[in-house]
């Protein structure tokens, strides 16, 4: 059964533990700050694995982005909340320590664990952040992850957040639409599946707008994870609306600020 949360609890594990892989911590700089006017991006990744029994190995990997130019605490809190990180200090040193703590908790064994697979398995937990776009003080990030902890199949999720760096806020559907209840959003959304076949696997009667989206000045794409509106087999669902088709439902200030066509 899929679990939509990014941090799995592997539970308690029996037997003695044998370490199979050495810890690998990499701090890979994806972009450097050439001038004070450029937008800097850095990254941290922590990964490790642990064999806890003859048939079971645990694997952990977590990567996050760092933004040296961003100093506003409210925005930093919002950036790292989807990665399940809260801190008074978002320095590279502190965030590395936070990721190490996640790793330790994920790979921790407990002798009270009752279950062990009959055949060899690797239970995995992986999550990461990715830059989608940054322009005109608008930063869009993707958060994604996958994992497996026994059962029929693993899980996968992805979510998106857009940050207004000028006004230090997260863009929500309330910033975009005049009224979320005065039009038939269910019908509009159902008519705009990117993958039309996914609609045949719906498990809900109606679809509502959510806050998992990304946009440019021409369109907005809403993202629904597995089991949210469709069966697991459908995977992640993308529903894209062209702004020109729903412009009368957009707030004038949103249209003006982001030059919506």
C-alpha positions as CSV (number, residue, x, y, z in Angstrom):
1,X,0.0,0.0,0.0
2,X,1.4,3.3,-1.0
3,X,2.3,5.8,1.7
4,X,2.1,9.5,0.6
5,X,4.3,10.9,3.3
6,X,8.0,11.4,2.6
7,X,9.4,9.9,5.8
8,X,8.7,6.2,6.2
9,X,8.8,4.7,9.6
10,X,10.4,1.3,9.1
11,X,9.3,0.2,12.5
12,X,11.2,-2.1,14.7
13,X,13.5,-4.8,13.4
14,X,14.8,-8.0,14.9
15,X,18.1,-9.9,14.7
16,X,21.6,-8.5,14.9
17,X,22.7,-5.8,12.3
18,X,25.6,-6.0,9.9
19,X,26.6,-2.8,8.1
20,X,27.0,-3.5,4.4
21,X,27.6,-0.1,2.9
22,X,29.8,2.7,4.1
23,X,28.1,6.1,4.7
24,X,28.3,8.4,1.8
25,X,27.6,12.1,2.3
26,X,28.0,14.3,-0.7
27,X,27.6,18.0,-0.8
28,X,27.3,18.8,-4.5
29,X,27.2,22.3,-5.7
30,X,24.8,22.6,-8.6
31,X,25.2,26.3,-9.2
32,X,27.7,28.8,-7.8
33,X,27.3,32.5,-7.1
34,X,29.3,34.4,-9.7
35,X,28.1,37.8,-8.7
36,X,25.9,39.3,-6.0
37,X,23.1,39.7,-8.5
38,X,22.9,36.0,-9.5
39,X,20.7,33.5,-7.8
40,X,22.7,30.8,-6.0
41,X,21.7,27.2,-5.6
42,X,23.6,24.5,-3.6
43,X,22.6,21.0,-2.5
44,X,23.2,18.4,0.1
45,X,22.7,14.6,-0.2
46,X,23.0,12.0,2.5
47,X,22.7,8.3,1.8
48,X,23.5,5.0,3.4
49,X,22.3,1.4,3.8
50,X,22.2,-1.2,6.5
51,X,21.8,-5.0,6.4
52,X,19.6,-5.8,9.5
53,X,19.1,-9.5,8.7
54,X,20.0,-12.1,6.1
55,X,16.9,-11.2,4.1
56,X,16.5,-7.5,4.8
57,X,18.6,-4.4,3.9
58,X,17.5,-0.9,4.6
59,X,18.4,1.9,2.3
60,X,18.1,5.7,2.8
61,X,18.7,8.7,0.6
62,X,17.6,12.3,1.0
63,X,18.7,15.3,-1.0
64,X,17.7,19.0,-0.5
65,X,18.5,22.3,-2.1
66,X,20.1,25.3,-0.4
67,X,19.5,28.9,-1.4
68,X,22.3,31.2,-0.1
69,X,20.5,34.3,-1.5
70,X,17.3,33.7,0.5
71,X,17.5,35.0,4.0
72,X,13.8,35.6,4.9
73,X,12.9,33.1,7.6
74,X,9.3,32.8,6.6
75,X,10.2,31.8,3.1
76,X,12.9,29.4,4.3
77,X,10.4,27.7,6.7
78,X,8.0,27.3,3.7
79,X,10.7,25.9,1.4
80,X,11.8,23.2,3.8
81,X,8.4,22.3,5.4
82,X,7.5,19.9,2.5
83,X,10.8,18.1,3.1
84,X,9.7,17.7,6.8
85,X,12.4,20.0,7.9
86,X,12.0,22.8,10.5
87,X,14.9,24.6,11.9
88,X,16.0,27.9,13.5
89,X,19.0,27.9,11.3
90,X,19.1,26.8,7.6
91,X,22.8,27.0,7.1
92,X,24.5,24.2,5.2
93,X,26.1,22.8,8.3
94,X,22.8,22.7,10.2
95,X,20.9,21.1,7.3
96,X,23.6,18.5,6.9
97,X,23.1,17.6,10.5
98,X,19.4,17.4,10.1
99,X,19.7,15.0,7.1
100,X,22.1,12.8,9.2
101,X,19.5,12.6,11.9
102,X,16.9,11.5,9.3
103,X,19.3,8.9,8.1
104,X,20.0,7.5,11.6
105,X,16.3,7.3,12.4
106,X,15.5,5.6,9.1
107,X,18.2,2.9,9.5
108,X,17.6,2.3,13.2
109,X,16.9,-1.3,14.2
110,X,14.7,-2.5,17.0
111,X,14.7,-6.0,18.4
112,X,10.9,-5.9,18.9
113,X,10.3,-6.0,15.1
114,X,8.3,-9.2,14.3
115,X,8.4,-9.3,10.5
116,X,11.2,-10.5,8.2
117,X,10.8,-11.3,4.5
118,X,11.3,-14.9,3.5
119,X,13.4,-13.8,0.5
120,X,15.9,-11.0,0.2
121,X,14.4,-7.5,0.1
122,X,15.7,-4.0,0.3
123,X,13.4,-1.5,2.0
124,X,14.1,1.9,0.5
125,X,13.3,5.5,1.5
126,X,14.3,8.2,-1.0
127,X,13.3,11.9,-1.4
128,X,14.7,15.0,-3.1
129,X,14.1,18.6,-4.2
130,X,14.4,19.9,-7.7
131,X,14.4,23.5,-9.1
132,X,11.6,23.8,-11.7
133,X,12.1,27.5,-12.5
134,X,13.3,30.8,-11.1
135,X,12.5,34.1,-12.8
136,X,11.0,37.5,-11.9
137,X,11.2,36.7,-8.2
138,X,9.1,33.6,-8.6
139,X,10.7,30.3,-7.4
140,X,9.1,27.0,-8.2
141,X,10.3,23.8,-6.6
142,X,9.5,20.1,-7.0
143,X,9.5,17.7,-4.0
144,X,9.5,14.0,-4.8
145,X,10.3,10.7,-3.3
146,X,9.7,7.0,-3.5
147,X,10.2,3.9,-1.3
148,X,9.3,0.4,-0.4
149,X,8.7,-1.3,3.0
150,X,7.3,-4.6,2.1
151,X,3.9,-5.5,0.6
152,X,2.7,-5.6,-2.9
153,X,4.4,-2.5,-4.2
154,X,6.2,0.7,-3.2
155,X,5.1,4.3,-3.3
156,X,5.9,7.4,-5.3
157,X,4.9,11.1,-4.7
158,X,5.6,14.5,-6.1
159,X,4.5,17.9,-5.0
160,X,5.2,21.5,-6.2
161,X,5.4,24.8,-4.4
162,X,5.8,28.3,-5.9
163,X,7.3,31.1,-3.8
164,X,6.9,34.8,-4.4
165,X,10.3,36.0,-3.2
166,X,9.3,39.7,-3.6
167,X,6.4,39.4,-1.2
168,X,7.8,36.5,0.9
169,X,4.8,34.2,0.5
170,X,3.8,30.9,-1.0
171,X,1.4,31.2,-4.0
172,X,-1.9,29.3,-3.3
173,X,-5.1,28.8,-5.2
174,X,-6.6,31.6,-3.2
175,X,-4.1,34.0,-4.8
176,X,-5.1,32.9,-8.3
177,X,-8.9,32.3,-8.5
178,X,-11.7,34.8,-7.7
179,X,-13.9,32.1,-6.1
180,X,-13.2,28.5,-5.8
181,X,-16.8,27.4,-5.7
182,X,-18.6,29.5,-8.3
183,X,-17.7,27.4,-11.3
184,X,-17.9,23.7,-12.1
185,X,-14.2,23.0,-11.5
186,X,-15.0,19.3,-11.4
187,X,-16.1,19.3,-15.0
188,X,-13.2,21.5,-16.1
189,X,-10.6,19.4,-14.4
190,X,-12.0,16.1,-15.7
191,X,-11.9,17.5,-19.3
192,X,-8.2,18.4,-19.0
193,X,-6.3,15.2,-18.0
194,X,-2.9,15.3,-19.7
195,X,-3.1,11.5,-19.9
196,X,-6.7,10.8,-20.9
197,X,-6.6,7.1,-20.0
198,X,-6.0,7.9,-16.3
199,X,-9.6,9.2,-16.1
200,X,-10.9,5.7,-16.5
201,X,-9.1,4.8,-13.2
202,X,-10.8,7.4,-11.0
203,X,-11.7,6.4,-7.5
204,X,-13.6,9.7,-6.6
205,X,-16.8,11.2,-7.9
206,X,-15.6,14.7,-8.0
207,X,-12.2,16.5,-8.4
208,X,-11.4,19.7,-6.6
209,X,-8.6,22.2,-7.1
210,X,-5.6,21.6,-4.9
211,X,-2.5,23.4,-3.8
212,X,-0.2,21.0,-5.6
213,X,0.5,22.9,-8.8
214,X,3.0,24.8,-11.0
215,X,2.3,27.5,-13.6
216,X,3.7,29.9,-16.2
217,X,2.0,32.8,-17.8
218,X,0.0,30.6,-20.1
219,X,-1.1,27.6,-18.2
220,X,-1.4,25.9,-14.8
221,X,-0.9,22.2,-14.0
222,X,-2.5,20.6,-11.0
223,X,-0.8,17.4,-9.7
224,X,-2.6,14.5,-7.9
225,X,-0.7,11.7,-6.4
226,X,-1.5,8.0,-6.4
227,X,-4.8,7.1,-4.7
228,X,-5.7,10.8,-4.4
229,X,-8.2,10.8,-7.2
230,X,-7.2,7.6,-9.2
231,X,-6.1,4.0,-8.5
232,X,-2.4,3.2,-7.8
233,X,-1.9,1.9,-11.3
234,X,-2.7,5.3,-12.8
235,X,0.4,6.8,-11.3
236,X,0.7,10.6,-10.7
237,X,-2.0,12.6,-12.5
238,X,-1.4,15.9,-14.3
239,X,-4.3,18.2,-15.2
240,X,-3.4,21.3,-17.2
241,X,-5.6,24.3,-17.7
242,X,-4.9,27.0,-20.2
243,X,-5.3,30.4,-18.6
244,X,-7.0,31.8,-21.7
245,X,-9.9,29.4,-21.2
246,X,-10.5,30.3,-17.6
247,X,-9.3,34.0,-17.6
248,X,-12.7,35.2,-16.2
249,X,-12.0,33.2,-13.1
250,X,-8.6,34.6,-12.4
251,X,-8.0,37.5,-10.0
252,X,-7.0,40.7,-11.8
253,X,-4.0,41.2,-9.5
254,X,-2.7,37.7,-10.4
255,X,-3.1,38.4,-14.1
256,X,-1.2,41.7,-13.7
257,X,1.6,40.5,-11.4
258,X,2.5,37.5,-13.5
259,X,1.7,38.8,-16.9
260,X,-0.9,36.1,-17.6
261,X,-1.9,35.8,-21.2
